[in-house]
């Protein structure tokens, strides 16, 4: 960028930042997140550093601005702790309401509570006196931190009534205390703390309780457990009222609603004014108010049905769109993708972001050259949230959505009511390429040597027309292809042969059925194992996911099931009712529909028959209902020496453990290989136990 263009850009940025600052600090409102403002300021700073002559006095950049001696004791919870399912949109809140309304006959009343970003803690009182404080841990057992929790002044050491009580809440650090601590750190030339949540959590795990006393932590209670109250509350609203009467602090902005529409408004309101509070919140917890209704709705293996956590919008930054390109996926969906200036968001550098579809581009009026707000949550593909139109210079270009497939050139169509255009050409090279790439990927058949260029050549030469053809490849034909020599052909032949005995969950994933991901495939495989063990008539009664899950957890045995072939799989799924499928844990209504559509297709039957004839067999050994790692969750990061990542995942699943994709409060262990990256640091900050490869192997061997 030359100095003339830089001057124009700087003026636009200054005006925008000034307006955002006025809205936020004076009018107590904000049209964007704080991270977006920070991103714009960062760009301004960089431009002014590159062109110092353009710095003016009115630029926003010119402002002046008794200790324990050992480890904590593990303690079991009286009432096991469940995590809440997350929802991110009004539509997802509405869908949750529709599901739970089917479970009770009476109308549902809701209570909404602000979700504080802190550390979950459970307290035990006996005859009114505080006797124990336990961290959430893995939900079954946590760490005894009574010595530090007693130092929090907000927690009563004696209740106003002499009752036994198990109560849970959130320990948090108010912003004022956080700022005071960091000022002291800075004055002492020590490193300042990064965020309030980690500072609060770290204090509780200190051996010296004086650290907690000095940090002025606070706490709000929201969940009641086992108790001896003479008149137990019948609603969540009464629970909070009871806490106040007992002397336990609660979050005061909770509110009761009789309609889900008002619940949505409450969530959207707090998403906008979350920064007006003196402490940090990251969402809203929505609960069914009536406790009897909560009991009737019950819980899944993972979460209670009667409550969800609405999460506020993900981390956002700004970037510039350099171009918009089209890509076709394995299901034929044609998706516009924004090519961005490389930007750091949610811990990773992003240079491409999805624009979803034509309707989204038109609705957001996104143009090539626009400065846009970019959002990324965890491992989700980055997306463009909105275009910042007041930063336009006039050089931006509108994007014309094509009406032909970017790969094969055939006309693309959009079904009535659908958002995405799709290429319906079954011979589309791009669609076929993506399908084959998915089929042989590491999470599916994991066939070495068949890279993107090889697959492209095999398709173009007519050597593979469907997945089964991969297993019928002849070495003599491979040697006729460019760049193929004896050794390479031998290696591919060996890799293809090795892949013929495949875990059933990876086989299901390899088929590329819409909405059937890696986790859903594993859960679906559990159902297949159940179907193999029990008669069709007995399975007909399993209409709820908990019944399927509980039966699996209690009664199934780990089996190789060599006699259960691909054709048996076809017969099993083809004869399964849709309402049974959609209630399997991990399978929703849409996924169930796509599964049945796939198996009802004549070409799918022919493909499975061909795969069976090619010698493929299914392995059930990874589908474990119990094991050494039962109830434990793992995240793998970095490079392991003795295992591939998929081998480590399979080993965890085989021993009853669960594999997560990101650092969260539900994570028990981070397995760290060489060059672990940002996930390692995030896990350490969150106090999650980390294992090197040797410790991981010992855990599996001795657990």
TANOR-V94399 format. One record per residue. N is the residue number from 1. PHI is phi as a letter, one per 40 degrees, with the letter a starting at -180 (NA if undefined). Layout:
N:PHI + N:PHI
This chain:
1:NA + 2:c + 3:c + 4:c + 5:c + 6:c + 7:c + 8:c + 9:c + 10:c + 11:c + 12:c + 13:c + 14:c + 15:c + 16:c + 17:c + 18:c + 19:c + 20:c + 21:c + 22:c + 23:d + 24:c + 25:c + 26:c + 27:c + 28:f + 29:a + 30:a + 31:c + 32:b + 33:c + 34:c + 35:c + 36:c + 37:d + 38:c + 39:c + 40:c + 41:c + 42:c + 43:c + 44:c + 45:d + 46:c + 47:c + 48:c + 49:c + 50:c + 51:b + 52:d + 53:c + 54:c + 55:c + 56:b + 57:c + 58:c + 59:c + 60:d + 61:c + 62:c + 63:c + 64:c + 65:c + 66:NA + 67:c + 68:c + 69:b + 70:a + 71:c + 72:c + 73:c + 74:c + 75:b + 76:c + 77:c + 78:c + 79:b + 80:d + 81:c + 82:b + 83:c + 84:c + 85:c + 86:c + 87:b + 88:b + 89:b + 90:c + 91:c + 92:c + 93:c + 94:c + 95:c + 96:c + 97:c + 98:c + 99:c + 100:c + 101:c + 102:c + 103:c + 104:b + 105:c + 106:c + 107:c + 108:b + 109:b + 110:b + 111:b + 112:b + 113:b + 114:c + 115:c + 116:c + 117:c + 118:a + 119:b + 120:c + 121:a + 122:b + 123:b + 124:b + 125:b + 126:b + 127:f + 128:g + 129:b + 130:c + 131:b + 132:a + 133:b + 134:b + 135:c + 136:c + 137:f + 138:c + 139:g + 140:c + 141:b + 142:b + 143:b + 144:c + 145:b + 146:d + 147:c + 148:c + 149:c + 150:c + 151:c + 152:c + 153:c + 154:c + 155:c + 156:c + 157:c + 158:b + 159:c + 160:c + 161:b + 162:c + 163:b + 164:c + 165:a + 166:b + 167:a + 168:b + 169:a + 170:b + 171:c + 172:a + 173:b + 174:c + 175:d + 176:c + 177:c + 178:c + 179:c + 180:c + 181:c + 182:c + 183:c + 184:c + 185:c + 186:c + 187:c + 188:c + 189:f + 190:b + 191:c + 192:c + 193:c + 194:c + 195:a + 196:c + 197:c + 198:c + 199:c + 200:c + 201:c + 202:c + 203:c + 204:c + 205:c + 206:c + 207:c + 208:c + 209:c + 210:c + 211:c + 212:c + 213:d + 214:c + 215:c + 216:f + 217:c + 218:b + 219:a + 220:b + 221:b + 222:a + 223:b + 224:b + 225:b + 226:c + 227:a + 228:b + 229:c + 230:c + 231:b + 232:d + 233:c + 234:b + 235:b + 236:c + 237:c + 238:c + 239:d + 240:c + 241:c + 242:c + 243:d + 244:c + 245:c + 246:c + 247:g + 248:c + 249:c + 250:b + 251:c + 252:c + 253:c + 254:c + 255:a + 256:c + 257:b + 258:b + 259:b + 260:c + 261:c + 262:c + 263:c + 264:c + 265:c + 266:c + 267:c + 268:c + 269:c + 270:c + 271:c + 272:c + 273:b + 274:d + 275:c + 276:c + 277:c + 278:c + 279:a + 280:c + 281:b + 282:b + 283:i + 284:b + 285:c + 286:b + 287:b + 288:c + 289:c + 290:c + 291:c + 292:c + 293:c + 294:d + 295:c + 296:c + 297:c + 298:g + 299:b + 300:c + 301:c + 302:b + 303:b + 304:c + 305:c + 306:c + 307:a + 308:b + 309:b + 310:c + 311:c + 312:c + 313:d + 314:c + 315:d + 316:b + 317:a + 318:b + 319:a + 320:b + 321:c + 322:c + 323:a + 324:b + 325:b + 326:b + 327:b + 328:b + 329:c + 330:c + 331:c + 332:g + 333:c + 334:b + 335:b + 336:c + 337:b + 338:c + 339:c + 340:b + 341:c + 342:d + 343:b + 344:c + 345:a + 346:f + 347:g + 348:a + 349:c + 350:b + 351:b + 352:b + 353:a + 354:c + 355:b + 356:g + 357:a + 358:c + 359:c + 360:c + 361:c + 362:c + 363:c + 364:c + 365:f + 366:c + 367:b + 368:c + 369:h + 370:c + 371:c + 372:b + 373:c + 374:b + 375:b + 376:a + 377:b + 378:f + 379:c + 380:c + 381:d + 382:d + 383:b + 384:c + 385:c + 386:a + 387:c + 388:c + 389:c + 390:c + 391:b + 392:c + 393:b + 394:h + 395:c + 396:c + 397:b + 398:c + 399:c + 400:c + 401:c + 402:c + 403:b + 404:b + 405:c + 406:c + 407:c + 408:b + 409:g + 410:c + 411:c + 412:b + 413:b + 414:b + 415:c + 416:d + 417:g + 418:c + 419:c + 420:c + 421:c + 422:b + 423:c + 424:c + 425:c + 426:c + 427:c + 428:d + 429:c + 430:c + 431:c + 432:c + 433:d + 434:c + 435:c + 436:c + 437:c + 438:c + 439:c + 440:c + 441:c + 442:c + 443:c + 444:b + 445:c + 446:f + 447:c + 448:c + 449:g + 450:c + 451:c + 452:d + 453:c + 454:c + 455:d + 456:d + 457:c + 458:c + 459:c + 460:c + 461:c + 462:g + 463:c + 464:b + 465:b + 466:a + 467:d + 468:c + 469:c + 470:d + 471:c + 472:b + 473:c + 474:b + 475:d + 476:c + 477:c + 478:c + 479:c + 480:c + 481:c + 482:c + 483:g + 484:c + 485:b + 486:d + 487:c + 488:c + 489:c + 490:c + 491:c + 492:c + 493:d + 494:c + 495:c + 496:c + 497:c + 498:c + 499:c + 500:c + 501:c + 502:b + 503:d + 504:d + 505:c + 506:c + 507:c + 508:c + 509:c + 510:c + 511:c + 512:g + 513:c + 514:d + 515:g + 516:b + 517:c + 518:c + 519:c + 520:c + 521:c + 522:c + 523:c + 524:c + 525:c + 526:c + 527:c + 528:c + 529:c + 530:c + 531:c + 532:c + 533:c + 534:b + 535:c + 536:d + 537:c + 538:c + 539:c + 540:c + 541:c + 542:c + 543:c + 544:b + 545:c + 546:c + 547:c + 548:c + 549:c + 550:c + 551:c + 552:c + 553:c + 554:c + 555:b + 556:c + 557:b + 558:c + 559:b + 560:c + 561:f + 562:d + 563:c + 564:c + 565:c + 566:c + 567:c + 568:c + 569:c + 570:c + 571:c + 572:c + 573:c + 574:c + 575:c + 576:c + 577:c + 578:c + 579:c + 580:c + 581:d + 582:c + 583:b + 584:c + 585:d + 586:g + 587:b + 588:c + 589:c + 590:c + 591:c + 592:c + 593:c + 594:c + 595:c + 596:c + 597:c + 598:c + 599:c + 600:c + 601:c + 602:c + 603:c + 604:c + 605:c + 606:c + 607:c + 608:c + 609:c + 610:c + 611:c + 612:c + 613:c + 614:c + 615:g + 616:c + 617:b + 618:b + 619:b + 620:c + 621:c + 622:c + 623:c + 624:b + 625:c + 626:a + 627:i + 628:c + 629:b + 630:d + 631:g + 632:b + 633:b + 634:b + 635:b + 636:b + 637:b + 638:g + 639:b + 640:c + 641:c + 642:c + 643:b + 644:c + 645:c + 646:c + 647:c + 648:c + 649:c + 650:c + 651:c + 652:c + 653:c + 654:c + 655:c + 656:g + 657:c + 658:b + 659:b + 660:c + 661:b + 662:a + 663:c + 664:a + 665:c + 666:c + 667:c + 668:c + 669:b + 670:b + 671:c + 672:b + 673:c + 674:c + 675:f + 676:c + 677:g + 678:c + 679:c + 680:c + 681:c + 682:c + 683:c + 684:c + 685:c + 686:c + 687:g + 688:c + 689:c + 690:b + 691:b + 692:c + 693:c + 694:c + 695:c + 696:c + 697:c + 698:c + 699:c + 700:c + 701:c + 702:b + 703:d
